[in-house]
Amino acid sequence: MTQMTHDSYGKSDVRIMKVIRGPERHDIVEYRVDIRLEGDLSEGYTEGDNTSVLPTDTMKNTVYAMARKHSFDSPEQFALILAEHFVGSQPAIELAEIAVASRPWQPMRVGTVTHPHAFTQSSGERRTAFVEHSDEATNVKAGIRDLIILKSADSGFSDFVRDEYTTLEETDDRVLASSLEATWSYTSRDVDFNLIHPGVRKALLKVFSNHDSLSVQHTLYAMGEKVLQDFGEVADIHIVMPNKHNLPVDLEPFDMDNPHQILMPIDEPSGHIEATLRRG
């Protein structure tokens, strides 16, 4: 006998831009939305019965319609709007999971003047939001990803395990670089998302830049610990920090020294370090 232990369906990578046209200036938001729905949908799989199945094309259209119908000032708010709509409007749907990634646009400066309707995009960093909503509970997470960070001092790695395959040299002076990803859970949906998010980001970067790092793990822990200390609205934080290596180039064949100045950036392979921190 065959049993289906889990099922869900949805729409991925729904891209939307909204131009908010104020009397003095315009604002731009651009989101990429992923939708996952769960509920009493098993007969759509086992019997081909689609009477409870909302088309994924309808989900895509709903993203556009909700963006036009509602005002919102954060990806978290938009994710809440969508999640509540799907659970509230579809009898078969018991749980909605909405993930939103925001692409930042900044007003263009022309000389010393901020242009009212021209914009630039200068970073690959993404602000992220995730909402899981049902009739019983609503959970909100936020985060950042693809934030490239680097420090050229105050970083080392030594006293590690050595075996017959170890060739890495110990160092107390290396470049530490990563593509930071952090996701944190809020204790409530009733927080100021646009206040907490930049505050958490600032705390993470402040610790990264000032920490006397003995390893990526060491600095990652200090970063997460600072967020939990400073923000009571954050229940836990998960941080991923791949170690993007920048290896010193051997210049001895050219009769040159290299005091950690000439480096070769290596994207692959990279170390992968992650941890989740919560209050004890």
HELIX and SHEET records of a PDB file:
HELIX    1   1 SER A   42  THR A   46  1                                   5    
HELIX    2   2 THR A   56  LYS A   69  1                                  14    
HELIX    3   3 PRO A   75  SER A   89  1                                  15    
HELIX    4   4 PHE A  193  ASN A  210  1                                  18    
HELIX    5   5 VAL A  216  ASP A  230  1                                  15    
HELIX    6   6 GLU A  252  PHE A  254  5                                   3    
SHEET    1   A 8 TYR A   9  ARG A  21  0                                        
SHEET    2   A 8 HIS A  26  GLY A  39 -1                                        
SHEET    3   A 8 ILE A  93  ARG A 103 -1                                        
SHEET    4   A 8 ARG A 126  SER A 134 -1                                        
SHEET    5   A 8 THR A 138  LYS A 151 -1                                        
SHEET    6   A 8 LEU A 176  TYR A 186 -1                                        
SHEET    7   A 8 VAL A 234  VAL A 240 -1                                        
SHEET    8   A 8 GLU A 274  ARG A 278 -1                                        
SHEET    1   B 2 GLN A 106  VAL A 110  0                                        
SHEET    2   B 2 VAL A 113  THR A 120 -1                                        
SHEET    1   C 2 ASN A 243  PRO A 248  0                                        
SHEET    2   C 2 LEU A 263  GLY A 271 -1                                        
END                                                                             
